């Protein structure tokens, strides 16, 4: 596996460089959004309304951060299951989204949309939310504050550790790992 350092916003040359299985240290701005926020974003797109942030080149982290203890930027920020966002993802990719961070596999429609729109899906380590929080430099709510921890947050991250799961050529790290192991998961 290669280790690659990336900064947001992501561009097509960044994405074309990535391959399933690459380790990435991501720095820059990342937005959080989970189920309810995704539903609202897609509704806004369908109504032709402006989104709370420009999707072009951006990365969405499927997470709902907890409040930080005194002196901390943020509390735990572990990934949620990505499949819960699958029904919304193709429309957000069409709107310019270039990266997603979560855990678990994506359905084939999402993988096809990742290829079509030259995007990438990263996995963050589940169960490591407290450690991942140490990579967050700043955090502010930018949309849907009534959703609490599921509001959209604008994070600035430094060397946020990720693995490329689905690359822009349709490769799937999970499927490849299962094939190498003879199907053992």
C-alpha positions in Angstrom: 0.0 0.0 0.0 1.1 3.5 -0.8 0.7 6.4 1.6 -0.4 9.6 0.0 -0.9 13.1 1.5 -3.9 15.0 0.1 -5.5 18.4 0.7 -9.0 19.4 0.1 -10.7 20.4 -2.1 -10.0 17.3 -4.2 -9.4 17.6 -7.9 -9.6 15.0 -10.7 -5.8 14.7 -10.8 -5.8 14.0 -7.1 -8.5 11.4 -7.5 -7.0 9.7 -10.6 -3.8 9.2 -8.5 -5.6 7.1 -5.9 -6.0 3.4 -6.0 -8.1 1.1 -3.8 -6.0 0.1 -0.8 -4.0 3.3 -0.7 -3.5 4.9 2.8 -4.3 8.6 2.8 -3.5 11.4 5.2 -6.1 14.0 4.4 -5.8 17.7 5.4 -8.1 20.7 4.8 -11.8 21.2 5.1 -14.2 18.3 5.4 -18.0 18.5 6.0 -19.9 16.1 8.3 -23.4 14.9 7.2 -25.5 11.9 8.1 -28.9 10.6 7.0 -31.2 13.5 7.9 -28.7 16.1 6.5 -28.3 14.1 3.3 -32.1 14.0 2.9 -32.3 17.8 3.2 -29.4 18.4 0.9 -31.0 16.2 -1.8 -34.4 18.0 -1.3 -32.6 21.3 -1.8 -30.9 20.1 -5.0 -34.2 18.9 -6.4 -35.9 22.2 -5.6 -33.0 24.1 -7.2 -32.1 25.8 -3.9 -28.5 26.8 -3.0 -26.7 24.3 -0.8 -25.1 25.4 2.5 -21.7 24.9 0.9 -20.4 24.5 -2.6 -20.1 20.7 -3.3 -17.4 21.1 -6.0 -14.4 19.2 -4.9 -15.6 18.7 -1.3 -15.5 15.7 1.0 -18.3 14.6 3.3 -17.6 12.6 6.4 -20.5 10.4 7.5 -20.2 11.3 11.2 -22.0 13.1 13.9 -19.4 14.6 16.2 -20.0 14.8 20.0 -19.3 18.0 21.8 -15.7 18.5 23.0 -14.7 18.5 26.6 -13.3 21.8 28.0 -10.2 22.7 26.0 -11.0 20.3 23.2 -12.1 21.2 19.6 -14.5 18.3 19.4 -15.5 15.1 21.1 -15.5 11.6 19.5 -16.0 11.6 15.7 -16.2 8.1 14.5 -17.6 7.1 11.1 -21.1 5.8 10.6 -22.3 3.1 8.2 -22.0 4.5 4.7 -24.8 2.4 3.2 -27.3 4.6 5.0 -26.4 7.4 2.6 -26.4 5.3 -0.6 -29.8 6.4 -1.9 -28.6 10.1 -1.7 -25.0 9.7 -2.9 -25.4 9.7 -6.7 -27.2 13.0 -6.7 -24.5 14.6 -4.5 -21.8 13.3 -6.7 -23.5 14.7 -9.7 -23.5 18.1 -7.9 -19.7 18.0 -7.6 -19.0 16.0 -4.4 -15.6 14.3 -4.9 -15.0 12.4 -1.7 -16.9 10.5 1.0 -15.6 9.1 4.3 -17.4 6.4 6.3 -17.3 2.7 7.1 -18.6 -0.4 5.3 -19.4 -1.2 1.7 -21.3 0.8 -0.9 -23.9 -0.5 -3.2 -23.3 -0.9 -6.9 -25.2 2.2 -7.9 -22.9 4.3 -5.7 -19.7 2.6 -7.1 -21.0 3.3 -10.6 -21.6 7.0 -9.7 -18.1 7.2 -8.2 -16.7 6.0 -11.5 -19.0 8.3 -13.6 -18.2 11.4 -11.6 -14.5 10.6 -10.9 -14.8 10.5 -7.1 -13.5 8.4 -4.2 -14.8 6.6 -1.2 -12.5 6.4 1.9 -12.9 4.4 5.1 -12.1 5.7 8.5 -11.4 3.3 11.3 -14.6 2.4 13.2 -14.3 2.5 17.0 -11.5 5.0 16.9 -13.6 8.2 17.1 -11.7 9.6 20.1 -8.4 9.1 18.3 -9.7 10.6 15.0 -10.9 13.7 17.0 -7.3 14.5 17.7 -6.9 15.2 13.9 -9.6 17.9 14.0 -8.2 21.4 14.2 -11.5 23.3 14.1 -15.2 22.6 14.0 -18.3 24.8 13.4 -21.9 24.1 12.6 -22.8 25.6 9.2 -26.3 24.1 8.5 -29.3 22.5 10.2 -28.3 23.2 13.8 -31.7 21.7 14.9 -30.3 18.3 14.0 -27.9 18.5 16.9 -24.8 16.3 16.4 -26.2 15.4 13.0 -26.1 19.0 11.8 -23.6 19.8 9.0 -20.3 20.7 10.6 -17.3 22.3 8.8 -14.2 20.6 10.1 -10.6 21.5 9.4 -8.5 18.3 9.7 -4.8 17.6 9.7 -3.4 14.2 8.5 -6.7 12.5 9.0 -6.0 8.8 8.4 -8.0 7.0 5.7 -8.0 4.0 3.3 -9.2 4.2 -0.3 -12.0 1.7 -0.6 -13.6 2.6 -3.9 -11.4 4.4 -6.5 -12.5 6.2 -9.7 -11.8 3.1 -11.8 -14.3 1.0 -10.0 -11.9 -1.0 -7.8 -13.2 -2.1 -4.4 -10.7 -2.7 -1.7 -13.1 -4.9 0.3 -13.9 -7.2 -2.6 -10.2 -7.5 -3.5 -9.2 -8.3 0.1 -11.9 -11.0 0.2 -10.7 -12.5 -3.1 -7.1 -12.6 -1.8 -8.2 -14.3 1.4 -10.3 -16.9 -0.4 -13.5 -15.3 0.7 -12.7 -15.2 4.4 -13.9 -11.9 6.0 
